[in-house]
Amino acid sequence: MKIAAVCQSGLGSSFMIQMNIESVLKDEGVDTDNIEVTHFDTGGLNINAADYFFLGSDLAEQASDLPQERVFVLQSIIDKSELQEKINTLLDKEGIKHN
């Protein structure tokens, strides 16, 4: 499974979200052998780029062409509790064991 963090330029915000996703997965005790977390800019935002996409609410419109069940819009890109809730939703959907 590939999870992508997306921001406008593909540098700061998306990298921070990527690191936070990796941190949440670790905190949740998830076996990440088959999970790849990456980040990129909105130019790479397409159906084949990843299985799931995490992005700030300011970019939600740019992801409107993607299947919405694969897009997780963050109201706050720095709120780790919100991110954890959405990661847990994803893990449950995929049947992946977590704490």
Backbone as a chain_set.jsonl record, in Angstrom:
{"seq": "MKIAAVCQSGLGSSFMIQMNIESVLKDEGVDTDNIEVTHFDTGGLNINAADYFFLGSDLAEQASDLPQERVFVLQSIIDKSELQEKINTLLDKEGIKHN", "coords": {"N": [[0.845, -1.165, 0.0], [0.525, 2.203, -0.81], [0.96, 5.353, 0.538], [0.427, 8.755, 0.161], [1.571, 11.97, 0.966], [0.579, 15.221, 0.3], [1.388, 18.448, -0.935], [1.426, 21.911, -1.985], [3.981, 22.604, -3.115], [5.474, 20.33, -2.709], [7.47, 20.093, -0.865], [7.944, 21.317, 2.024], [5.4, 21.155, 3.717], [4.205, 18.724, 2.863], [6.253, 16.928, 3.381], [6.418, 17.137, 6.142], [3.879, 16.134, 6.85], [4.211, 13.53, 5.878], [6.247, 12.577, 7.612], [4.817, 12.721, 10.004], [2.755, 10.886, 9.504], [4.276, 8.528, 9.336], [5.186, 8.486, 11.973], [2.757, 8.173, 13.397], [1.962, 5.653, 12.44], [4.013, 4.122, 13.554], [3.551, 4.624, 16.302], [1.11, 3.362, 16.516], [1.83, 0.782, 16.31], [2.046, -0.54, 13.872], [2.84, -2.91, 11.377], [4.963, -2.033, 8.985], [6.098, -3.096, 6.727], [4.89, -3.553, 4.269], [3.958, -1.096, 3.575], [4.31, 1.944, 2.051], [5.302, 5.223, 2.52], [5.158, 8.371, 1.142], [5.926, 11.628, -0.306], [4.773, 14.394, -2.265], [4.314, 17.018, -4.76], [1.36, 18.874, -5.843], [1.273, 18.524, -8.562], [1.823, 15.876, -9.026], [-0.44, 14.609, -8.317], [-2.417, 12.174, -8.964], [-4.522, 9.431, -9.945], [-2.974, 7.09, -10.126], [-0.738, 7.529, -8.608], [-0.682, 6.895, -5.899], [-2.159, 4.828, -3.316], [-3.628, 5.994, -1.314], [-4.261, 9.361, -0.291], [-3.122, 12.135, 1.551], [-3.839, 15.386, 2.474], [-3.859, 18.972, 2.97], [-6.729, 21.004, 3.806], [-6.808, 23.225, 2.187], [-6.082, 22.312, -0.274], [-7.987, 20.601, -1.13], [-9.787, 20.899, -3.26], [-8.166, 20.474, -5.472], [-7.884, 17.786, -5.429], [-10.252, 16.775, -6.189], [-10.893, 15.243, -8.416], [-10.106, 12.713, -7.829], [-10.979, 9.451, -6.496], [-13.015, 9.872, -3.769], [-12.976, 8.255, -1.502], [-10.4, 7.598, -1.238], [-9.026, 9.77, -0.471], [-7.842, 11.796, 2.107], [-8.629, 14.539, 3.785], [-7.072, 16.987, 5.622], [-7.978, 19.073, 8.203], [-6.282, 20.492, 9.767], [-2.93, 20.572, 9.243], [-1.048, 20.193, 11.155], [-2.152, 18.99, 13.339], [-1.819, 16.313, 15.158], [-3.536, 14.521, 16.386], [-5.864, 14.566, 14.824], [-4.781, 13.54, 12.462], [-4.017, 10.995, 13.364], [-6.525, 9.874, 13.904], [-7.568, 9.736, 11.307], [-5.698, 8.101, 10.049], [-6.114, 5.751, 11.524], [-8.719, 5.177, 10.703], [-8.203, 4.562, 8.031], [-6.504, 2.324, 8.376], [-8.29, 0.536, 9.608], [-10.139, 0.245, 7.544], [-8.569, -1.077, 5.661], [-8.069, -3.373, 7.002], [-5.846, -3.625, 8.627], [-3.872, -4.462, 11.323], [-3.656, -2.648, 14.381], [-2.788, -0.654, 17.293]], "CA": [[0.0, 0.0, 0.0], [1.289, 3.443, -0.892], [0.29, 6.528, 1.095], [1.116, 9.966, -0.266], [1.282, 13.27, 1.552], [0.633, 16.15, -0.816], [1.279, 19.888, -0.699], [1.547, 22.707, -3.202], [5.308, 22.552, -3.717], [6.083, 19.016, -2.514], [8.659, 20.213, -0.014], [7.787, 21.437, 3.47], [4.196, 20.629, 4.359], [4.003, 17.309, 2.559], [7.277, 16.16, 4.082], [6.01, 17.111, 7.546], [2.768, 15.191, 6.948], [4.793, 12.2, 5.705], [6.914, 12.196, 8.859], [3.784, 12.499, 11.015], [2.108, 9.608, 9.183], [5.208, 7.481, 9.759], [5.177, 8.491, 13.43], [1.488, 7.581, 13.839], [2.033, 4.218, 12.161], [4.891, 3.54, 14.578], [2.835, 4.691, 17.583], [0.016, 2.401, 16.465], [2.407, -0.559, 16.264], [1.731, -1.125, 12.567], [3.908, -3.512, 10.586], [5.008, -1.187, 7.791], [6.867, -3.74, 5.66], [4.167, -3.44, 2.996], [3.397, 0.245, 3.48], [5.252, 2.981, 1.639], [4.799, 6.584, 2.716], [5.937, 9.288, 0.325], [5.329, 12.96, -0.426], [5.011, 15.069, -3.534], [3.517, 18.227, -4.989], [0.052, 18.654, -6.454], [1.468, 18.095, -9.942], [1.849, 14.416, -9.045], [-1.701, 14.14, -7.751], [-3.227, 11.434, -9.931], [-5.064, 8.166, -9.447], [-1.962, 6.04, -10.097], [0.415, 7.939, -7.804], [-0.715, 6.262, -4.579], [-3.443, 4.224, -2.955], [-4.321, 6.959, -0.465], [-3.667, 10.69, -0.317], [-3.369, 13.017, 2.69], [-3.517, 16.765, 2.091], [-4.543, 20.01, 3.711], [-8.031, 21.41, 3.28], [-6.603, 24.231, 1.147], [-5.832, 21.627, -1.545], [-9.056, 19.618, -1.354], [-10.343, 21.099, -4.607], [-7.239, 19.888, -6.449], [-8.013, 16.328, -5.366], [-11.658, 16.456, -6.437], [-11.008, 14.243, -9.489], [-9.744, 11.402, -7.285], [-12.039, 8.801, -5.708], [-12.975, 10.515, -2.453], [-12.672, 7.286, -0.451], [-8.938, 7.46, -1.193], [-8.478, 11.081, -0.116], [-8.051, 12.221, 3.486], [-8.392, 15.977, 3.879], [-6.735, 17.395, 6.988], [-8.369, 20.442, 8.536], [-5.051, 21.089, 10.276], [-1.825, 19.668, 8.897], [-0.18, 20.015, 12.319], [-2.912, 18.327, 14.393], [-1.482, 14.889, 15.099], [-4.712, 13.747, 16.792], [-6.702, 14.432, 13.634], [-4.09, 12.631, 11.565], [-4.103, 9.652, 13.938], [-7.895, 9.412, 13.687], [-7.74, 9.402, 9.893], [-4.853, 6.921, 9.787], [-6.805, 4.595, 12.098], [-9.828, 4.886, 9.789], [-7.594, 3.894, 6.881], [-6.039, 0.999, 8.809], [-9.477, -0.297, 9.798], [-10.687, -0.023, 6.208], [-7.678, -2.026, 5.003], [-7.924, -4.563, 7.836], [-4.476, -3.67, 9.142], [-3.832, -4.48, 12.789], [-3.005, -1.53, 15.057], [-3.122, -0.525, 18.725]], "C": [[0.898, 1.237, 0.0], [0.418, 4.601, -0.414], [1.103, 7.748, 0.701], [0.625, 11.171, 0.515], [1.52, 14.303, 0.458], [0.563, 17.589, -0.319], [1.54, 20.62, -2.011], [2.895, 22.526, -3.889], [6.001, 21.198, -3.563], [7.302, 19.033, -1.621], [8.302, 20.187, 1.467], [6.596, 20.732, 4.078], [4.013, 19.148, 4.1], [5.036, 16.438, 3.263], [6.94, 16.053, 5.562], [4.866, 16.113, 7.749], [3.283, 13.758, 6.803], [5.439, 11.727, 7.003], [5.888, 11.922, 9.956], [3.018, 11.209, 10.758], [2.992, 8.458, 9.649], [5.246, 7.36, 11.28], [3.906, 7.844, 13.978], [1.493, 6.08, 13.597], [2.902, 3.506, 13.195], [4.19, 3.5, 15.925], [1.717, 3.655, 17.661], [0.515, 0.958, 16.362], [2.147, -1.295, 14.959], [2.987, -1.705, 11.926], [3.913, -2.781, 9.244], [5.823, -1.802, 6.645], [6.211, -3.575, 4.289], [3.482, -2.091, 2.827], [4.516, 1.22, 3.122], [4.583, 4.334, 1.849], [5.73, 7.522, 1.968], [5.283, 10.663, 0.338], [5.659, 13.546, -1.789], [4.115, 16.286, -3.674], [2.221, 17.889, -5.717], [0.158, 18.25, -7.921], [1.473, 16.584, -10.087], [0.565, 13.784, -8.543], [-2.555, 13.492, -8.84], [-3.546, 10.058, -9.371], [-4.012, 7.071, -9.292], [-0.78, 6.344, -9.189], [0.48, 7.233, -6.453], [-2.08, 5.62, -4.368], [-4.297, 5.192, -2.144], [-3.529, 8.267, -0.433], [-4.082, 11.474, 0.929], [-2.936, 14.418, 2.29], [-4.335, 17.738, 2.925], [-5.825, 20.432, 3.037], [-7.906, 22.457, 2.18], [-6.383, 23.612, -0.232], [-6.931, 20.634, -1.914], [-9.63, 19.712, -2.764], [-9.467, 20.434, -5.669], [-7.301, 18.364, -6.467], [-9.428, 15.873, -5.708], [-11.864, 15.42, -7.542], [-10.694, 12.828, -9.007], [-10.935, 10.777, -6.574], [-11.95, 9.285, -4.252], [-12.71, 9.548, -1.303], [-11.169, 7.048, -0.314], [-8.245, 8.746, -0.762], [-8.844, 11.413, 1.324], [-7.642, 13.688, 3.582], [-8.19, 16.334, 5.343], [-7.149, 18.844, 7.204], [-7.169, 21.218, 9.072], [-3.9, 20.123, 9.999], [-0.872, 19.453, 10.071], [-0.869, 19.31, 13.483], [-2.696, 16.817, 14.3], [-2.656, 14.007, 15.521], [-5.653, 13.521, 15.617], [-6.079, 13.428, 12.664], [-4.202, 11.193, 12.07], [-5.497, 9.063, 13.717], [-8.093, 8.959, 12.238], [-6.883, 8.203, 9.484], [-5.55, 5.671, 10.329], [-8.011, 4.195, 11.253], [-9.319, 4.116, 8.578], [-7.158, 2.475, 7.244], [-7.214, 0.048, 8.997], [-10.073, -0.697, 8.448], [-9.891, -1.11, 5.495], [-7.497, -3.323, 5.809], [-6.529, -4.746, 8.379], [-4.496, -3.515, 10.654], [-3.084, -3.271, 13.323], [-3.48, -1.478, 16.503], [-4.451, 0.157, 18.916]], "O": [[1.895, 1.301, 0.719], [-0.7, 4.803, -0.89], [2.32, 7.777, 0.883], [-0.576, 11.367, 0.701], [2.54, 14.265, -0.229], [-0.206, 17.915, 0.585], [1.841, 19.995, -3.028], [2.955, 22.318, -5.1], [7.011, 20.946, -4.221], [8.087, 18.085, -1.621], [8.356, 19.13, 2.095], [6.762, 19.806, 4.873], [3.699, 18.391, 5.02], [4.722, 15.328, 3.694], [7.149, 15.005, 6.174], [4.879, 15.337, 8.704], [2.84, 12.867, 7.528], [5.204, 10.601, 7.442], [6.063, 10.999, 10.751], [2.665, 10.506, 11.705], [2.512, 7.52, 10.284], [5.329, 6.254, 11.814], [3.971, 7.054, 14.92], [1.072, 5.314, 14.463], [2.562, 2.415, 13.654], [4.218, 2.482, 16.616], [1.414, 3.136, 18.735], [-0.284, 0.023, 16.332], [2.041, -2.521, 14.938], [4.051, -1.085, 11.93], [2.97, -2.903, 8.463], [6.194, -1.103, 5.702], [6.899, -3.469, 3.273], [2.546, -1.953, 2.04], [5.533, 1.302, 3.809], [3.453, 4.561, 1.416], [6.948, 7.47, 2.141], [4.214, 10.844, 0.922], [6.689, 13.233, -2.385], [3.268, 16.553, -2.822], [2.016, 16.755, -6.151], [-0.789, 17.683, -8.467], [1.159, 16.063, -11.157], [0.489, 12.569, -8.366], [-3.311, 14.164, -9.54], [-2.903, 9.591, -8.431], [-4.141, 6.212, -8.42], [0.096, 5.496, -9.017], [1.566, 6.999, -5.922], [-3.02, 5.839, -5.132], [-5.522, 5.213, -2.265], [-2.302, 8.276, -0.534], [-5.253, 11.475, 1.311], [-1.814, 14.624, 1.826], [-5.36, 17.38, 3.506], [-5.994, 20.241, 1.833], [-8.79, 22.572, 1.331], [-6.485, 24.303, -1.245], [-6.81, 19.909, -2.902], [-9.924, 18.689, -3.383], [-9.977, 19.894, -6.65], [-6.827, 17.728, -7.408], [-9.759, 14.7, -5.531], [-12.916, 14.782, -7.593], [-10.984, 11.855, -9.703], [-11.812, 11.496, -6.096], [-10.921, 9.118, -3.597], [-12.265, 9.971, -0.236], [-10.722, 6.377, 0.616], [-7.017, 8.803, -0.695], [-10.008, 11.325, 1.715], [-6.464, 14.029, 3.475], [-9.025, 16.026, 6.193], [-6.719, 19.736, 6.472], [-7.046, 22.425, 8.867], [-3.908, 18.987, 10.472], [0.023, 18.611, 9.988], [-0.237, 19.056, 14.509], [-3.307, 16.136, 13.476], [-2.765, 12.868, 15.068], [-6.176, 12.422, 15.432], [-6.773, 12.572, 12.114], [-4.454, 10.277, 11.286], [-5.63, 7.886, 13.381], [-8.71, 7.926, 11.981], [-7.303, 7.387, 8.664], [-5.57, 4.639, 9.658], [-8.294, 3.007, 11.101], [-9.93, 3.136, 8.152], [-7.419, 1.533, 6.496], [-7.145, -1.113, 8.594], [-10.461, -1.848, 8.247], [-10.46, -1.959, 4.809], [-6.846, -4.259, 5.345], [-6.07, -5.871, 8.574], [-5.062, -2.563, 11.191], [-2.028, -2.9, 12.811], [-4.433, -2.154, 16.89], [-4.889, 0.349, 20.051]]}, "num_chains": 1, "name": "protein.A"}
